[in-house]
Amino acid sequence: MNLKDAAIGQDYKIKKIETKDEELNSFLFSLGCYSGETITVLSHKKNGIVVSIKDARYNIDLDLAQAISI
């Protein structure tokens, strides 16, 4: 399952990030988004998803959300 399909308010463990873009991987890692980390979907928006990672909130676009396996 990917983050795009996640239920609001539930905690998930990130299994892997499925992208070949090293710059994107580095960016996600700097946010604390990497394998084994807990992520929570706070809301689904038209163009993205609001998530909580390590007590911080981020708006992630749908393409990126689809690349995050939970």
Predicted model as a PDB file, atoms N, CA, C, CB and O in Angstrom, pLDDT in the B-factor column:
MODEL        1                                                                  
ATOM      1  N   MET A   1       0.853  -1.173   0.000  1.00 93.00           N  
ATOM      2  CA  MET A   1       0.000   0.000   0.000  1.00 93.00           C  
ATOM      3  C   MET A   1       0.900   1.237   0.000  1.00 93.00           C  
ATOM      4  CB  MET A   1      -0.971  -0.003   1.230  1.00 93.00           C  
ATOM      5  O   MET A   1       1.986   1.227   0.579  1.00 93.00           O  
ATOM      6  N   ASN A   2       0.437   2.293  -0.651  1.00 92.00           N  
ATOM      7  CA  ASN A   2       1.209   3.522  -0.622  1.00 92.00           C  
ATOM      8  C   ASN A   2       0.495   4.591   0.198  1.00 92.00           C  
ATOM      9  CB  ASN A   2       1.464   4.024  -2.041  1.00 92.00           C  
ATOM     10  O   ASN A   2      -0.659   4.420   0.591  1.00 92.00           O  
ATOM     11  N   LEU A   3       1.183   5.672   0.444  1.00 91.00           N  
ATOM     12  CA  LEU A   3       0.672   6.730   1.315  1.00 91.00           C  
ATOM     13  C   LEU A   3      -0.600   7.371   0.754  1.00 91.00           C  
ATOM     14  CB  LEU A   3       1.741   7.797   1.518  1.00 91.00           C  
ATOM     15  O   LEU A   3      -1.436   7.864   1.510  1.00 91.00           O  
ATOM     16  N   LYS A   4      -0.739   7.360  -0.549  1.00 91.00           N  
ATOM     17  CA  LYS A   4      -1.916   7.944  -1.195  1.00 91.00           C  
ATOM     18  C   LYS A   4      -3.202   7.257  -0.743  1.00 91.00           C  
ATOM     19  CB  LYS A   4      -1.783   7.854  -2.715  1.00 91.00           C  
ATOM     20  O   LYS A   4      -4.260   7.885  -0.709  1.00 91.00           O  
ATOM     21  N   ASP A   5      -3.118   5.968  -0.395  1.00 91.00           N  
ATOM     22  CA  ASP A   5      -4.281   5.180  -0.002  1.00 91.00           C  
ATOM     23  C   ASP A   5      -4.478   5.092   1.513  1.00 91.00           C  
ATOM     24  CB  ASP A   5      -4.161   3.798  -0.568  1.00 91.00           C  
ATOM     25  O   ASP A   5      -5.377   4.391   1.976  1.00 91.00           O  
ATOM     26  N   ALA A   6      -3.660   5.786   2.277  1.00 94.00           N  
ATOM     27  CA  ALA A   6      -3.690   5.683   3.738  1.00 94.00           C  
ATOM     28  C   ALA A   6      -4.919   6.368   4.342  1.00 94.00           C  
ATOM     29  CB  ALA A   6      -2.422   6.289   4.328  1.00 94.00           C  
ATOM     30  O   ALA A   6      -5.428   7.355   3.809  1.00 94.00           O  
ATOM     31  N   ALA A   7      -5.374   5.822   5.457  1.00 95.00           N  
ATOM     32  CA  ALA A   7      -6.513   6.382   6.186  1.00 95.00           C  
ATOM     33  C   ALA A   7      -6.057   7.553   7.050  1.00 95.00           C  
ATOM     34  CB  ALA A   7      -7.190   5.299   7.059  1.00 95.00           C  
ATOM     35  O   ALA A   7      -4.935   7.565   7.558  1.00 95.00           O  
ATOM     36  N   ILE A   8      -6.924   8.519   7.207  1.00 96.00           N  
ATOM     37  CA  ILE A   8      -6.626   9.700   8.018  1.00 96.00           C  
ATOM     38  C   ILE A   8      -6.572   9.313   9.492  1.00 96.00           C  
ATOM     39  CB  ILE A   8      -7.683  10.811   7.785  1.00 96.00           C  
ATOM     40  O   ILE A   8      -7.427   8.576   9.984  1.00 96.00           O  
ATOM     41  N   GLY A   9      -5.549   9.823  10.192  1.00 95.00           N  
ATOM     42  CA  GLY A   9      -5.423   9.641  11.626  1.00 95.00           C  
ATOM     43  C   GLY A   9      -4.737   8.367  12.075  1.00 95.00           C  
ATOM     44  O   GLY A   9      -4.543   8.168  13.274  1.00 95.00           O  
ATOM     45  N   GLN A  10      -4.370   7.509  11.158  1.00 94.00           N  
ATOM     46  CA  GLN A  10      -3.725   6.251  11.524  1.00 94.00           C  
ATOM     47  C   GLN A  10      -2.219   6.361  11.330  1.00 94.00           C  
ATOM     48  CB  GLN A  10      -4.291   5.083  10.690  1.00 94.00           C  
ATOM     49  O   GLN A  10      -1.746   6.959  10.364  1.00 94.00           O  
ATOM     50  N   ASP A  11      -1.468   5.772  12.270  1.00 95.00           N  
ATOM     51  CA  ASP A  11      -0.011   5.741  12.158  1.00 95.00           C  
ATOM     52  C   ASP A  11       0.416   4.580  11.263  1.00 95.00           C  
ATOM     53  CB  ASP A  11       0.646   5.620  13.556  1.00 95.00           C  
ATOM     54  O   ASP A  11      -0.140   3.484  11.333  1.00 95.00           O  
ATOM     55  N   TYR A  12       1.409   4.845  10.427  1.00 96.00           N  
ATOM     56  CA  TYR A  12       1.965   3.822   9.537  1.00 96.00           C  
ATOM     57  C   TYR A  12       3.482   3.856   9.632  1.00 96.00           C  
ATOM     58  CB  TYR A  12       1.499   4.039   8.063  1.00 96.00           C  
ATOM     59  O   TYR A  12       4.075   4.896   9.916  1.00 96.00           O  
ATOM     60  N   LYS A  13       4.095   2.719   9.395  1.00 96.00           N  
ATOM     61  CA  LYS A  13       5.561   2.629   9.280  1.00 96.00           C  
ATOM     62  C   LYS A  13       5.906   2.697   7.802  1.00 96.00           C  
ATOM     63  CB  LYS A  13       6.124   1.301   9.939  1.00 96.00           C  
ATOM     64  O   LYS A  13       5.288   2.012   6.986  1.00 96.00           O  
ATOM     65  N   ILE A  14       6.879   3.509   7.456  1.00 95.00           N  
ATOM     66  CA  ILE A  14       7.327   3.599   6.075  1.00 95.00           C  
ATOM     67  C   ILE A  14       8.146   2.352   5.755  1.00 95.00           C  
ATOM     68  CB  ILE A  14       8.158   4.900   5.833  1.00 95.00           C  
ATOM     69  O   ILE A  14       9.117   2.049   6.448  1.00 95.00           O  
ATOM     70  N   LYS A  15       7.760   1.634   4.712  1.00 96.00           N  
ATOM     71  CA  LYS A  15       8.480   0.434   4.301  1.00 96.00           C  
ATOM     72  C   LYS A  15       9.631   0.792   3.375  1.00 96.00           C  
ATOM     73  CB  LYS A  15       7.534  -0.555   3.613  1.00 96.00           C  
ATOM     74  O   LYS A  15      10.755   0.327   3.559  1.00 96.00           O  
ATOM     75  N   LYS A  16       9.339   1.632   2.366  1.00 93.00           N  
ATOM     76  CA  LYS A  16      10.399   2.068   1.457  1.00 93.00           C  
ATOM     77  C   LYS A  16       9.913   3.251   0.628  1.00 93.00           C  
ATOM     78  CB  LYS A  16      10.848   0.907   0.535  1.00 93.00           C  
ATOM     79  O   LYS A  16       8.716   3.509   0.511  1.00 93.00           O  
ATOM     80  N   ILE A  17      10.877   3.953   0.063  1.00 91.00           N  
ATOM     81  CA  ILE A  17      10.606   5.056  -0.844  1.00 91.00           C  
ATOM     82  C   ILE A  17      10.941   4.547  -2.242  1.00 91.00           C  
ATOM     83  CB  ILE A  17      11.438   6.355  -0.467  1.00 91.00           C  
ATOM     84  O   ILE A  17      12.085   4.181  -2.513  1.00 91.00           O  
ATOM     85  N   GLU A  18       9.959   4.523  -3.122  1.00 89.00           N  
ATOM     86  CA  GLU A  18      10.147   3.962  -4.457  1.00 89.00           C  
ATOM     87  C   GLU A  18      10.374   5.063  -5.484  1.00 89.00           C  
ATOM     88  CB  GLU A  18       8.938   3.111  -4.856  1.00 89.00           C  
ATOM     89  O   GLU A  18       9.481   5.384  -6.268  1.00 89.00           O  
ATOM     90  N   THR A  19      11.569   5.638  -5.474  1.00 85.00           N  
ATOM     91  CA  THR A  19      11.950   6.634  -6.471  1.00 85.00           C  
ATOM     92  C   THR A  19      13.423   6.465  -6.800  1.00 85.00           C  
ATOM     93  CB  THR A  19      11.660   8.074  -5.968  1.00 85.00           C  
ATOM     94  O   THR A  19      14.227   6.086  -5.948  1.00 85.00           O  
ATOM     95  N   LYS A  20      13.760   6.748  -8.038  1.00 87.00           N  
ATOM     96  CA  LYS A  20      15.152   6.651  -8.461  1.00 87.00           C  
ATOM     97  C   LYS A  20      15.833   8.023  -8.434  1.00 87.00           C  
ATOM     98  CB  LYS A  20      15.237   6.045  -9.867  1.00 87.00           C  
ATOM     99  O   LYS A  20      17.015   8.139  -8.757  1.00 87.00           O  
ATOM    100  N   ASP A  21      15.091   9.044  -8.053  1.00 86.00           N  
ATOM    101  CA  ASP A  21      15.610  10.407  -7.985  1.00 86.00           C  
ATOM    102  C   ASP A  21      16.367  10.607  -6.673  1.00 86.00           C  
ATOM    103  CB  ASP A  21      14.462  11.440  -8.115  1.00 86.00           C  
ATOM    104  O   ASP A  21      15.749  10.719  -5.614  1.00 86.00           O  
ATOM    105  N   GLU A  22      17.682  10.651  -6.734  1.00 88.00           N  
ATOM    106  CA  GLU A  22      18.511  10.781  -5.526  1.00 88.00           C  
ATOM    107  C   GLU A  22      18.264  12.105  -4.795  1.00 88.00           C  
ATOM    108  CB  GLU A  22      19.993  10.666  -5.893  1.00 88.00           C  
ATOM    109  O   GLU A  22      18.318  12.157  -3.566  1.00 88.00           O  
ATOM    110  N   GLU A  23      17.998  13.157  -5.540  1.00 89.00           N  
ATOM    111  CA  GLU A  23      17.715  14.457  -4.922  1.00 89.00           C  
ATOM    112  C   GLU A  23      16.430  14.388  -4.100  1.00 89.00           C  
ATOM    113  CB  GLU A  23      17.602  15.562  -6.001  1.00 89.00           C  
ATOM    114  O   GLU A  23      16.358  14.935  -3.000  1.00 89.00           O  
ATOM    115  N   LEU A  24      15.428  13.720  -4.636  1.00 85.00           N  
ATOM    116  CA  LEU A  24      14.174  13.533  -3.915  1.00 85.00           C  
ATOM    117  C   LEU A  24      14.377  12.671  -2.681  1.00 85.00           C  
ATOM    118  CB  LEU A  24      13.125  12.904  -4.824  1.00 85.00           C  
ATOM    119  O   LEU A  24      13.828  12.974  -1.621  1.00 85.00           O  
ATOM    120  N   ASN A  25      15.152  11.609  -2.797  1.00 86.00           N  
ATOM    121  CA  ASN A  25      15.470  10.765  -1.645  1.00 86.00           C  
ATOM    122  C   ASN A  25      16.162  11.567  -0.551  1.00 86.00           C  
ATOM    123  CB  ASN A  25      16.352   9.590  -2.072  1.00 86.00           C  
ATOM    124  O   ASN A  25      15.836  11.421   0.627  1.00 86.00           O  
ATOM    125  N   SER A  26      17.105  12.403  -0.929  1.00 87.00           N  
ATOM    126  CA  SER A  26      17.814  13.237   0.046  1.00 87.00           C  
ATOM    127  C   SER A  26      16.865  14.215   0.724  1.00 87.00           C  
ATOM    128  CB  SER A  26      18.955  14.001  -0.630  1.00 87.00           C  
ATOM    129  O   SER A  26      16.944  14.427   1.934  1.00 87.00           O  
ATOM    130  N   PHE A  27      15.968  14.811  -0.059  1.00 86.00           N  
ATOM    131  CA  PHE A  27      14.995  15.759   0.491  1.00 86.00           C  
ATOM    132  C   PHE A  27      14.093  15.067   1.512  1.00 86.00           C  
ATOM    133  CB  PHE A  27      14.145  16.382  -0.639  1.00 86.00           C  
ATOM    134  O   PHE A  27      13.878  15.582   2.609  1.00 86.00           O  
ATOM    135  N   LEU A  28      13.568  13.898   1.145  1.00 87.00           N  
ATOM    136  CA  LEU A  28      12.692  13.159   2.061  1.00 87.00           C  
ATOM    137  C   LEU A  28      13.436  12.749   3.324  1.00 87.00           C  
ATOM    138  CB  LEU A  28      12.119  11.920   1.368  1.00 87.00           C  
ATOM    139  O   LEU A  28      12.883  12.814   4.423  1.00 87.00           O  
ATOM    140  N   PHE A  29      14.677  12.329   3.172  1.00 89.00           N  
ATOM    141  CA  PHE A  29      15.479  11.948   4.327  1.00 89.00           C  
ATOM    142  C   PHE A  29      15.663  13.141   5.262  1.00 89.00           C  
ATOM    143  CB  PHE A  29      16.846  11.400   3.879  1.00 89.00           C  
ATOM    144  O   PHE A  29      15.630  12.980   6.482  1.00 89.00           O  
ATOM    145  N   SER A  30      15.854  14.335   4.703  1.00 88.00           N  
ATOM    146  CA  SER A  30      16.031  15.537   5.534  1.00 88.00           C  
ATOM    147  C   SER A  30      14.758  15.876   6.310  1.00 88.00           C  
ATOM    148  CB  SER A  30      16.440  16.733   4.661  1.00 88.00           C  
ATOM    149  O   SER A  30      14.818  16.518   7.358  1.00 88.00           O  
ATOM    150  N   LEU A  31      13.598  15.439   5.788  1.00 86.00           N  
ATOM    151  CA  LEU A  31      12.330  15.648   6.495  1.00 86.00           C  
ATOM    152  C   LEU A  31      12.084  14.588   7.563  1.00 86.00           C  
ATOM    153  CB  LEU A  31      11.177  15.653   5.505  1.00 86.00           C  
ATOM    154  O   LEU A  31      11.186  14.729   8.394  1.00 86.00           O  
ATOM    155  N   GLY A  32      12.888  13.525   7.535  1.00 89.00           N  
ATOM    156  CA  GLY A  32      12.686  12.416   8.464  1.00 89.00           C  
ATOM    157  C   GLY A  32      11.843  11.315   7.864  1.00 89.00           C  
ATOM    158  O   GLY A  32      11.363  10.434   8.578  1.00 89.00           O  
ATOM    159  N   CYS A  33      11.661  11.359   6.559  1.00 89.00           N  
ATOM    160  CA  CYS A  33      10.838  10.387   5.849  1.00 89.00           C  
ATOM    161  C   CYS A  33      11.747   9.320   5.243  1.00 89.00           C  
ATOM    162  CB  CYS A  33       9.978  11.077   4.746  1.00 89.00           C  
ATOM    163  O   CYS A  33      12.303   9.513   4.162  1.00 89.00           O  
ATOM    164  N   TYR A  34      11.897   8.195   5.943  1.00 88.00           N  
ATOM    165  CA  TYR A  34      12.741   7.094   5.486  1.00 88.00           C  
ATOM    166  C   TYR A  34      12.223   5.791   6.070  1.00 88.00           C  
ATOM    167  CB  TYR A  34      14.223   7.322   5.886  1.00 88.00           C  
ATOM    168  O   TYR A  34      11.373   5.804   6.961  1.00 88.00           O  
ATOM    169  N   SER A  35      12.720   4.678   5.581  1.00 91.00           N  
ATOM    170  CA  SER A  35      12.254   3.357   6.009  1.00 91.00           C  
ATOM    171  C   SER A  35      12.317   3.195   7.521  1.00 91.00           C  
ATOM    172  CB  SER A  35      13.080   2.267   5.343  1.00 91.00           C  
ATOM    173  O   SER A  35      13.319   3.526   8.154  1.00 91.00           O  
ATOM    174  N   GLY A  36      11.232   2.683   8.088  1.00 93.00           N  
ATOM    175  CA  GLY A  36      11.171   2.429   9.516  1.00 93.00           C  
ATOM    176  C   GLY A  36      10.579   3.571  10.324  1.00 93.00           C  
ATOM    177  O   GLY A  36      10.221   3.378  11.485  1.00 93.00           O  
ATOM    178  N   GLU A  37      10.470   4.746   9.742  1.00 94.00           N  
ATOM    179  CA  GLU A  37       9.928   5.915  10.449  1.00 94.00           C  
ATOM    180  C   GLU A  37       8.400   5.865  10.440  1.00 94.00           C  
ATOM    181  CB  GLU A  37      10.432   7.237   9.798  1.00 94.00           C  
ATOM    182  O   GLU A  37       7.798   5.331   9.508  1.00 94.00           O  
ATOM    183  N   THR A  38       7.780   6.417  11.470  1.00 95.00           N  
ATOM    184  CA  THR A  38       6.327   6.486  11.571  1.00 95.00           C  
ATOM    185  C   THR A  38       5.824   7.739  10.867  1.00 95.00           C  
ATOM    186  CB  THR A  38       5.875   6.474  13.052  1.00 95.00           C  
ATOM    187  O   THR A  38       6.396   8.819  11.014  1.00 95.00           O  
ATOM    188  N   ILE A  39       4.751   7.583  10.102  1.00 95.00           N  
ATOM    189  CA  ILE A  39       4.130   8.703   9.398  1.00 95.00           C  
ATOM    190  C   ILE A  39       2.625   8.628   9.624  1.00 95.00           C  
ATOM    191  CB  ILE A  39       4.474   8.680   7.867  1.00 95.00           C  
ATOM    192  O   ILE A  39       2.051   7.540   9.644  1.00 95.00           O  
ATOM    193  N   THR A  40       1.988   9.781   9.793  1.00 95.00           N  
ATOM    194  CA  THR A  40       0.549   9.849  10.028  1.00 95.00           C  
ATOM    195  C   THR A  40      -0.077  10.781   9.000  1.00 95.00           C  
ATOM    196  CB  THR A  40       0.238  10.333  11.475  1.00 95.00           C  
ATOM    197  O   THR A  40       0.408  11.894   8.794  1.00 95.00           O  
ATOM    198  N   VAL A  41      -1.149  10.335   8.353  1.00 95.00           N  
ATOM    199  CA  VAL A  41      -1.881  11.188   7.421  1.00 95.00           C  
ATOM    200  C   VAL A  41      -2.860  12.031   8.229  1.00 95.00           C  
ATOM    201  CB  VAL A  41      -2.627  10.339   6.328  1.00 95.00           C  
ATOM    202  O   VAL A  41      -3.703  11.503   8.953  1.00 95.00           O  
ATOM    203  N   LEU A  42      -2.734  13.350   8.094  1.00 96.00           N  
ATOM    204  CA  LEU A  42      -3.618  14.261   8.816  1.00 96.00           C  
ATOM    205  C   LEU A  42      -4.835  14.642   7.992  1.00 96.00           C  
ATOM    206  CB  LEU A  42      -2.865  15.508   9.222  1.00 96.00           C  
ATOM    207  O   LEU A  42      -5.926  14.810   8.537  1.00 96.00           O  
ATOM    208  N   SER A  43      -4.656  14.782   6.664  1.00 96.00           N  
ATOM    209  CA  SER A  43      -5.791  15.068   5.785  1.00 96.00           C  
ATOM    210  C   SER A  43      -5.416  14.825   4.337  1.00 96.00           C  
ATOM    211  CB  SER A  43      -6.273  16.512   5.971  1.00 96.00           C  
ATOM    212  O   SER A  43      -4.244  14.842   3.961  1.00 96.00           O  
ATOM    213  N   HIS A  44      -6.443  14.598   3.538  1.00 93.00           N  
ATOM    214  CA  HIS A  44      -6.289  14.446   2.095  1.00 93.00           C  
ATOM    215  C   HIS A  44      -6.797  15.729   1.456  1.00 93.00           C  
ATOM    216  CB  HIS A  44      -7.063  13.181   1.549  1.00 93.00           C  
ATOM    217  O   HIS A  44      -7.915  16.163   1.735  1.00 93.00           O  
ATOM    218  N   LYS A  45      -5.989  16.335   0.608  1.00 91.00           N  
ATOM    219  CA  LYS A  45      -6.361  17.545  -0.125  1.00 91.00           C  
ATOM    220  C   LYS A  45      -6.498  17.202  -1.598  1.00 91.00           C  
ATOM    221  CB  LYS A  45      -5.313  18.677   0.083  1.00 91.00           C  
ATOM    222  O   LYS A  45      -6.155  16.096  -2.015  1.00 91.00           O  
ATOM    223  N   LYS A  46      -6.994  18.136  -2.383  1.00 89.00           N  
ATOM    224  CA  LYS A  46      -7.178  17.914  -3.819  1.00 89.00           C  
ATOM    225  C   LYS A  46      -5.858  17.588  -4.518  1.00 89.00           C  
ATOM    226  CB  LYS A  46      -7.813  19.144  -4.462  1.00 89.00           C  
ATOM    227  O   LYS A  46      -5.806  16.688  -5.356  1.00 89.00           O  
ATOM    228  N   ASN A  47      -4.798  18.313  -4.177  1.00 89.00           N  
ATOM    229  CA  ASN A  47      -3.518  18.139  -4.861  1.00 89.00           C  
ATOM    230  C   ASN A  47      -2.439  17.505  -4.004  1.00 89.00           C  
ATOM    231  CB  ASN A  47      -3.035  19.453  -5.349  1.00 89.00           C  
ATOM    232  O   ASN A  47      -1.278  17.464  -4.413  1.00 89.00           O  
ATOM    233  N   GLY A  48      -2.793  17.006  -2.819  1.00 92.00           N  
ATOM    234  CA  GLY A  48      -1.776  16.420  -1.969  1.00 92.00           C  
ATOM    235  C   GLY A  48      -2.330  15.861  -0.679  1.00 92.00           C  
ATOM    236  O   GLY A  48      -3.540  15.748  -0.482  1.00 92.00           O  
ATOM    237  N   ILE A  49      -1.402  15.516   0.190  1.00 95.00           N  
ATOM    238  CA  ILE A  49      -1.740  14.918   1.478  1.00 95.00           C  
ATOM    239  C   ILE A  49      -0.940  15.639   2.550  1.00 95.00           C  
ATOM    240  CB  ILE A  49      -1.451  13.377   1.494  1.00 95.00           C  
ATOM    241  O   ILE A  49       0.254  15.882   2.379  1.00 95.00           O  
ATOM    242  N   VAL A  50      -1.589  15.978   3.649  1.00 96.00           N  
ATOM    243  CA  VAL A  50      -0.899  16.573   4.783  1.00 96.00           C  
ATOM    244  C   VAL A  50      -0.529  15.446   5.733  1.00 96.00           C  
ATOM    245  CB  VAL A  50      -1.781  17.658   5.495  1.00 96.00           C  
ATOM    246  O   VAL A  50      -1.389  14.677   6.164  1.00 96.00           O  
ATOM    247  N   VAL A  51       0.764  15.352   6.060  1.00 96.00           N  
ATOM    248  CA  VAL A  51       1.252  14.271   6.915  1.00 96.00           C  
ATOM    249  C   VAL A  51       2.017  14.838   8.100  1.00 96.00           C  
ATOM    250  CB  VAL A  51       2.145  13.307   6.116  1.00 96.00           C  
ATOM    251  O   VAL A  51       2.454  15.988   8.093  1.00 96.00           O  
ATOM    252  N   SER A  52       2.165  14.005   9.109  1.00 96.00           N  
ATOM    253  CA  SER A  52       2.966  14.334  10.276  1.00 96.00           C  
ATOM    254  C   SER A  52       4.112  13.333  10.358  1.00 96.00           C  
ATOM    255  CB  SER A  52       2.104  14.322  11.583  1.00 96.00           C  
ATOM    256  O   SER A  52       3.906  12.119  10.368  1.00 96.00           O  
ATOM    257  N   ILE A  53       5.336  13.885  10.418  1.00 94.00           N  
ATOM    258  CA  ILE A  53       6.534  13.069  10.583  1.00 94.00           C  
ATOM    259  C   ILE A  53       7.339  13.710  11.697  1.00 94.00           C  
ATOM    260  CB  ILE A  53       7.371  12.959   9.243  1.00 94.00           C  
ATOM    261  O   ILE A  53       7.715  14.878  11.597  1.00 94.00           O  
ATOM    262  N   LYS A  54       7.609  12.963  12.756  1.00 90.00           N  
ATOM    263  CA  LYS A  54       8.398  13.469  13.887  1.00 90.00           C  
ATOM    264  C   LYS A  54       7.884  14.822  14.396  1.00 90.00           C  
ATOM    265  CB  LYS A  54       9.866  13.598  13.482  1.00 90.00           C  
ATOM    266  O   LYS A  54       8.656  15.770  14.538  1.00 90.00           O  
ATOM    267  N   ASP A  55       6.604  14.902  14.663  1.00 88.00           N  
ATOM    268  CA  ASP A  55       5.963  16.099  15.226  1.00 88.00           C  
ATOM    269  C   ASP A  55       6.023  17.324  14.326  1.00 88.00           C  
ATOM    270  CB  ASP A  55       6.595  16.434  16.531  1.00 88.00           C  
ATOM    271  O   ASP A  55       5.838  18.441  14.810  1.00 88.00           O  
ATOM    272  N   ALA A  56       6.273  17.154  13.043  1.00 94.00           N  
ATOM    273  CA  ALA A  56       6.230  18.247  12.074  1.00 94.00           C  
ATOM    274  C   ALA A  56       5.196  17.901  11.010  1.00 94.00           C  
ATOM    275  CB  ALA A  56       7.637  18.499  11.431  1.00 94.00           C  
ATOM    276  O   ALA A  56       4.953  16.728  10.725  1.00 94.00           O  
ATOM    277  N   ARG A  57       4.590  18.934  10.425  1.00 95.00           N  
ATOM    278  CA  ARG A  57       3.576  18.720   9.391  1.00 95.00           C  
ATOM    279  C   ARG A  57       4.127  19.126   8.034  1.00 95.00           C  
ATOM    280  CB  ARG A  57       2.287  19.513   9.709  1.00 95.00           C  
ATOM    281  O   ARG A  57       4.825  20.131   7.898  1.00 95.00           O  
ATOM    282  N   TYR A  58       3.789  18.306   7.021  1.00 94.00           N  
ATOM    283  CA  TYR A  58       4.236  18.567   5.658  1.00 94.00           C  
ATOM    284  C   TYR A  58       3.098  18.302   4.690  1.00 94.00           C  
ATOM    285  CB  TYR A  58       5.463  17.704   5.303  1.00 94.00           C  
ATOM    286  O   TYR A  58       2.269  17.422   4.920  1.00 94.00           O  
ATOM    287  N   ASN A  59       3.063  19.069   3.604  1.00 94.00           N  
ATOM    288  CA  ASN A  59       2.127  18.820   2.525  1.00 94.00           C  
ATOM    289  C   ASN A  59       2.892  18.102   1.418  1.00 94.00           C  
ATOM    290  CB  ASN A  59       1.474  20.152   2.008  1.00 94.00           C  
ATOM    291  O   ASN A  59       3.847  18.649   0.867  1.00 94.00           O  
ATOM    292  N   ILE A  60       2.481  16.892   1.094  1.00 91.00           N  
ATOM    293  CA  ILE A  60       3.157  16.059   0.103  1.00 91.00           C  
ATOM    294  C   ILE A  60       2.241  15.925  -1.105  1.00 91.00           C  
ATOM    295  CB  ILE A  60       3.527  14.654   0.692  1.00 91.00           C  
ATOM    296  O   ILE A  60       1.057  15.622  -0.955  1.00 91.00           O  
ATOM    297  N   ASP A  61       2.782  16.149  -2.310  1.00 89.00           N  
ATOM    298  CA  ASP A  61       1.935  16.016  -3.497  1.00 89.00           C  
ATOM    299  C   ASP A  61       1.602  14.543  -3.753  1.00 89.00           C  
ATOM    300  CB  ASP A  61       2.634  16.633  -4.735  1.00 89.00           C  
ATOM    301  O   ASP A  61       2.243  13.648  -3.202  1.00 89.00           O  
ATOM    302  N   LEU A  62       0.601  14.305  -4.588  1.00 90.00           N  
ATOM    303  CA  LEU A  62       0.087  12.955  -4.794  1.00 90.00           C  
ATOM    304  C   LEU A  62       1.091  12.019  -5.451  1.00 90.00           C  
ATOM    305  CB  LEU A  62      -1.154  13.011  -5.627  1.00 90.00           C  
ATOM    306  O   LEU A  62       1.114  10.828  -5.142  1.00 90.00           O  
ATOM    307  N   ASP A  63       1.933  12.541  -6.363  1.00 86.00           N  
ATOM    308  CA  ASP A  63       2.953  11.694  -6.997  1.00 86.00           C  
ATOM    309  C   ASP A  63       3.961  11.207  -5.965  1.00 86.00           C  
ATOM    310  CB  ASP A  63       3.676  12.462  -8.123  1.00 86.00           C  
ATOM    311  O   ASP A  63       4.359  10.042  -5.978  1.00 86.00           O  
ATOM    312  N   LEU A  64       4.365  12.087  -5.088  1.00 89.00           N  
ATOM    313  CA  LEU A  64       5.304  11.717  -4.041  1.00 89.00           C  
ATOM    314  C   LEU A  64       4.660  10.754  -3.050  1.00 89.00           C  
ATOM    315  CB  LEU A  64       5.812  12.963  -3.315  1.00 89.00           C  
ATOM    316  O   LEU A  64       5.300   9.800  -2.607  1.00 89.00           O  
ATOM    317  N   ALA A  65       3.409  10.993  -2.703  1.00 90.00           N  
ATOM    318  CA  ALA A  65       2.685  10.108  -1.787  1.00 90.00           C  
ATOM    319  C   ALA A  65       2.578   8.694  -2.353  1.00 90.00           C  
ATOM    320  CB  ALA A  65       1.285  10.665  -1.502  1.00 90.00           C  
ATOM    321  O   ALA A  65       2.616   7.712  -1.612  1.00 90.00           O  
ATOM    322  N   GLN A  66       2.447   8.608  -3.662  1.00 89.00           N  
ATOM    323  CA  GLN A  66       2.366   7.293  -4.291  1.00 89.00           C  
ATOM    324  C   GLN A  66       3.697   6.561  -4.253  1.00 89.00           C  
ATOM    325  CB  GLN A  66       1.898   7.428  -5.723  1.00 89.00           C  
ATOM    326  O   GLN A  66       3.725   5.332  -4.319  1.00 89.00           O  
ATOM    327  N   ALA A  67       4.798   7.290  -4.148  1.00 89.00           N  
ATOM    328  CA  ALA A  67       6.134   6.673  -4.103  1.00 89.00           C  
ATOM    329  C   ALA A  67       6.511   6.178  -2.713  1.00 89.00           C  
ATOM    330  CB  ALA A  67       7.177   7.663  -4.580  1.00 89.00           C  
ATOM    331  O   ALA A  67       7.499   5.458  -2.568  1.00 89.00           O  
ATOM    332  N   ILE A  68       5.746   6.550  -1.688  1.00 93.00           N  
ATOM    333  CA  ILE A  68       6.052   6.159  -0.306  1.00 93.00           C  
ATOM    334  C   ILE A  68       5.216   4.937   0.055  1.00 93.00           C  
ATOM    335  CB  ILE A  68       5.776   7.334   0.692  1.00 93.00           C  
ATOM    336  O   ILE A  68       3.997   5.031   0.201  1.00 93.00           O  
ATOM    337  N   SER A  69       5.876   3.793   0.196  1.00 94.00           N  
ATOM    338  CA  SER A  69       5.196   2.543   0.561  1.00 94.00           C  
ATOM    339  C   SER A  69       5.105   2.416   2.070  1.00 94.00           C  
ATOM    340  CB  SER A  69       5.931   1.323  -0.032  1.00 94.00           C  
ATOM    341  O   SER A  69       6.076   2.637   2.793  1.00 94.00           O  
ATOM    342  N   ILE A  70       3.903   2.052   2.530  1.00 94.00           N  
ATOM    343  CA  ILE A  70       3.673   1.901   3.966  1.00 94.00           C  
ATOM    344  C   ILE A  70       3.155   0.503   4.258  1.00 94.00           C  
ATOM    345  CB  ILE A  70       2.678   2.965   4.482  1.00 94.00           C  
ATOM    346  O   ILE A  70       2.896   0.170   5.414  1.00 94.00           O  
TER     347      ILE A  70                                                      
ENDMDL                                                                          
END                                                                             
